[in-house]
């Protein structure tokens, strides 16, 4: 198991490392600031589990997740309880208040382990695979979206959409006609409804249509910047973790 600690107080980080070692968990890396963490995530394989303090020396650790798509599980370790709600919107397993209690830490670690798939859950029935190969299931994707505008219902064909994006906890679409519309559900919901041949989730905030891409520009930290035909309200950056998959997608 690959485990890291992000904690600006080095004595606290070392104490937590010793407590985890007693639980049979080896900490691979200790990071101490937002900047150091961003650099590390951009150049290393992401861990299975992060023990994360919230208030770091150069800002809140939430800033890390605004820049990097991190899919690791997180156990928060902090002296402040006012960030609990925001923390649980991430991949949070538990929220431990300092000074960390050994028993509470053990419970949090067990909670993480219990959420991991068992080997038996990963076993595949060869007969099920054979049936799927003989009788493939045609996945149906969204072809149009209906939007209520006042007393009217507008129908928008899926190919008219340049991108889906989230802003201020709401989800929008931007169309070829250079219009924005508020829609129901999250980006996670729409990602499952859209044909992956045509749409790609480039980061936590944007899903783009292949035909909407006007230009692709090399960007800092091995990322890519996308220019769409009409959307220009904010920069669209392909996160570093998604660049390789993105390049495969556009080469299909």
C-alpha positions as CSV (number, residue, x, y, z in Angstrom):
1,X,0.0,0.0,0.0
2,X,1.4,3.4,-1.1
3,X,0.8,5.9,1.7
4,X,1.9,9.6,2.1
5,X,1.5,12.2,4.8
6,X,0.9,15.9,4.0
7,X,1.5,17.9,7.1
8,X,3.3,21.2,7.6
9,X,4.4,20.5,11.2
10,X,7.3,18.0,10.8
11,X,7.2,16.7,14.4
12,X,3.5,16.0,13.9
13,X,4.2,14.2,10.6
14,X,6.9,12.1,12.2
15,X,4.6,11.2,15.2
16,X,1.8,10.1,12.8
17,X,4.4,8.1,10.8
18,X,5.4,6.2,13.9
19,X,1.7,5.6,14.9
20,X,1.1,4.2,11.4
21,X,4.2,2.1,11.6
22,X,2.9,0.5,14.7
23,X,-0.2,-0.4,12.7
24,X,1.9,-2.1,10.1
25,X,1.6,0.7,7.6
26,X,4.8,2.2,6.0
27,X,4.7,5.8,5.0
28,X,6.5,6.3,1.7
29,X,6.6,10.1,1.5
30,X,6.1,13.2,3.8
31,X,5.1,16.5,2.2
32,X,4.9,19.8,4.1
33,X,3.2,22.5,1.9
34,X,0.8,23.1,-1.0
35,X,3.5,23.9,-3.4
36,X,5.6,20.9,-2.5
37,X,2.6,18.6,-2.8
38,X,1.6,20.0,-6.2
39,X,5.1,19.4,-7.5
40,X,5.1,15.9,-6.1
41,X,1.7,14.9,-7.5
42,X,2.7,16.2,-10.9
43,X,5.8,13.9,-11.0
44,X,4.9,10.8,-9.1
45,X,2.3,8.0,-9.2
46,X,-0.5,8.9,-6.9
47,X,-0.8,7.0,-3.6
48,X,-3.5,4.7,-2.4
49,X,-4.0,6.7,0.8
50,X,-3.2,10.2,1.9
51,X,-3.1,11.5,5.5
52,X,-3.8,15.1,5.0
53,X,-3.6,18.2,7.2
54,X,-5.9,21.0,6.0
55,X,-4.1,24.2,7.0
56,X,-0.6,24.1,5.6
57,X,2.1,26.7,5.8
58,X,1.3,28.2,2.4
59,X,-2.5,27.7,2.2
60,X,-5.3,25.2,2.5
61,X,-4.6,21.7,1.2
62,X,-7.9,21.9,-0.8
63,X,-5.9,24.0,-3.2
64,X,-4.1,20.9,-4.2
65,X,-7.3,19.3,-5.5
66,X,-8.3,22.4,-7.4
67,X,-5.1,21.9,-9.6
68,X,-4.7,18.2,-9.6
69,X,-7.1,15.3,-10.2
70,X,-6.3,13.1,-7.2
71,X,-8.2,9.8,-6.9
72,X,-6.5,8.6,-3.7
73,X,-8.4,7.9,-0.6
74,X,-7.9,10.6,2.1
75,X,-7.9,10.6,5.9
76,X,-7.9,14.2,7.2
77,X,-5.8,15.0,10.2
78,X,-6.4,18.5,11.4
79,X,-6.9,20.7,14.5
80,X,-9.9,22.4,12.9
81,X,-13.4,21.0,12.6
82,X,-14.9,23.8,10.4
83,X,-13.7,22.2,7.2
84,X,-15.3,18.8,7.7
85,X,-18.2,19.3,5.2
86,X,-15.8,20.4,2.5
87,X,-13.5,17.6,3.3
88,X,-16.1,14.9,2.8
89,X,-16.9,16.2,-0.7
90,X,-13.5,14.8,-1.6
91,X,-12.5,11.1,-1.4
92,X,-12.6,11.3,2.4
93,X,-12.5,8.2,4.6
94,X,-12.4,9.9,7.9
95,X,-11.7,13.3,9.6
96,X,-9.4,13.0,12.7
97,X,-8.9,16.0,15.0
98,X,-5.5,16.6,16.5
99,X,-4.0,15.5,18.8
100,X,-4.7,12.2,17.0
101,X,-5.9,9.4,19.2
102,X,-4.4,6.0,18.5
103,X,-7.7,4.2,18.7
104,X,-9.4,6.6,16.3
105,X,-6.5,6.3,13.9
106,X,-6.8,2.5,14.0
107,X,-10.6,2.7,13.3
108,X,-9.9,5.1,10.3
109,X,-7.4,2.7,8.8
110,X,-9.7,-0.2,9.2
111,X,-12.5,1.8,7.6
112,X,-10.2,2.4,4.6
113,X,-9.2,-1.3,4.4
114,X,-12.8,-2.4,4.6
115,X,-13.7,-0.2,1.6
116,X,-11.1,-1.8,-0.6
117,X,-12.4,-4.6,-2.9
118,X,-11.6,-8.2,-1.7
119,X,-9.9,-10.6,-4.1
120,X,-13.1,-12.6,-4.4
121,X,-14.9,-9.4,-5.6
122,X,-12.4,-9.1,-8.4
123,X,-12.8,-12.6,-9.7
124,X,-14.5,-12.8,-13.1
125,X,-16.8,-15.5,-14.2
126,X,-15.5,-16.8,-17.6
127,X,-19.1,-17.9,-18.6
128,X,-20.3,-14.3,-18.1
129,X,-17.5,-13.0,-20.3
130,X,-18.4,-15.6,-23.0
131,X,-22.0,-14.6,-22.9
132,X,-21.1,-10.9,-23.4
133,X,-18.8,-11.8,-26.3
134,X,-21.6,-13.8,-28.0
135,X,-24.4,-11.3,-27.2
136,X,-22.7,-7.9,-26.8
137,X,-24.8,-5.2,-25.2
138,X,-25.2,-2.0,-27.2
139,X,-24.7,0.8,-24.8
140,X,-27.2,3.7,-25.3
141,X,-25.8,7.2,-24.9
142,X,-27.6,10.5,-24.7
143,X,-28.6,11.9,-28.0
144,X,-30.4,15.1,-26.8
145,X,-30.9,17.2,-23.7
146,X,-34.1,19.0,-22.7
147,X,-33.8,22.2,-20.7
148,X,-36.6,24.2,-19.1
149,X,-36.5,27.9,-19.8
150,X,-39.3,29.6,-18.1
151,X,-42.5,28.0,-19.4
152,X,-40.7,26.5,-22.4
153,X,-38.7,23.3,-22.9
154,X,-35.8,23.6,-25.2
155,X,-34.3,20.5,-27.0
156,X,-30.6,20.6,-27.6
157,X,-29.0,17.8,-29.7
158,X,-25.9,16.4,-28.0
159,X,-23.7,17.3,-31.0
160,X,-24.6,20.9,-30.6
161,X,-22.8,21.0,-27.2
162,X,-19.1,22.1,-27.1
163,X,-18.6,21.3,-23.5
164,X,-20.1,20.5,-20.1
165,X,-18.6,22.4,-17.1
166,X,-19.1,23.0,-13.4
167,X,-19.1,26.3,-11.7
168,X,-20.1,27.4,-8.2
169,X,-21.5,23.9,-7.5
170,X,-23.7,24.0,-10.6
171,X,-23.4,22.3,-14.0
172,X,-23.7,24.0,-17.4
173,X,-23.5,23.3,-21.1
174,X,-22.0,25.6,-23.7
175,X,-23.4,25.2,-27.2
176,X,-22.0,25.9,-30.7
177,X,-24.4,28.9,-30.7
178,X,-22.2,30.4,-28.0
179,X,-24.9,30.0,-25.3
180,X,-24.7,28.7,-21.8
181,X,-27.5,26.7,-20.1
182,X,-27.9,25.5,-16.6
183,X,-28.6,21.7,-16.5
184,X,-29.5,19.2,-13.8
185,X,-27.0,16.7,-12.3
186,X,-23.3,16.7,-11.8
187,X,-20.4,16.2,-14.3
188,X,-20.0,12.6,-12.9
189,X,-23.6,11.9,-13.9
190,X,-23.2,13.2,-17.4
191,X,-19.8,11.5,-17.9
192,X,-21.6,8.2,-17.8
193,X,-24.3,9.4,-20.2
194,X,-22.1,10.6,-23.0
195,X,-20.5,8.6,-25.8
196,X,-16.7,8.4,-25.0
197,X,-16.0,8.5,-28.7
198,X,-17.2,12.1,-28.8
199,X,-16.7,13.4,-25.2
200,X,-13.8,13.4,-22.9
201,X,-13.4,14.5,-19.2
202,X,-10.3,16.6,-19.4
203,X,-10.2,17.6,-15.7
204,X,-12.5,18.0,-12.6
205,X,-14.4,20.9,-14.2
206,X,-14.8,20.2,-18.0
207,X,-16.0,17.5,-20.4
208,X,-15.4,18.5,-24.0
209,X,-16.7,17.4,-27.4
210,X,-14.0,16.3,-29.9
211,X,-15.5,18.5,-32.7
212,X,-15.4,21.6,-30.4
213,X,-11.6,21.6,-30.2
214,X,-10.1,24.3,-32.3
215,X,-6.5,24.2,-31.1
216,X,-4.3,22.3,-28.6
217,X,-1.4,24.1,-27.0
218,X,1.4,22.7,-24.9
219,X,1.1,24.1,-21.3
220,X,3.2,24.1,-18.1
221,X,4.0,20.9,-16.2
222,X,3.4,18.7,-19.3
223,X,-0.3,19.7,-19.5
224,X,-2.3,20.8,-22.5
225,X,-4.4,23.9,-23.1
226,X,-7.5,23.5,-25.2
227,X,-9.0,26.3,-27.4
228,X,-12.7,25.7,-28.3
229,X,-14.5,27.3,-31.2
230,X,-16.8,29.5,-29.2
231,X,-16.2,28.9,-25.5
232,X,-13.7,31.4,-24.1
233,X,-14.9,32.2,-20.6
234,X,-12.1,30.3,-18.8
235,X,-8.9,28.3,-19.7
236,X,-9.5,24.6,-20.3
237,X,-6.5,22.7,-19.2
238,X,-6.1,18.9,-19.6
239,X,-4.8,17.7,-16.3
240,X,-1.4,16.1,-16.3
241,X,-2.8,12.7,-15.2
242,X,-5.2,12.7,-18.2
243,X,-2.9,13.9,-20.9
244,X,-1.8,10.4,-22.0
245,X,-5.4,9.2,-22.2
246,X,-6.5,12.4,-24.0
247,X,-3.9,11.9,-26.7
248,X,-5.1,8.4,-27.3
249,X,-8.7,9.7,-27.5
250,X,-8.0,12.3,-30.1
251,X,-6.0,9.8,-32.2
252,X,-8.8,7.2,-32.5
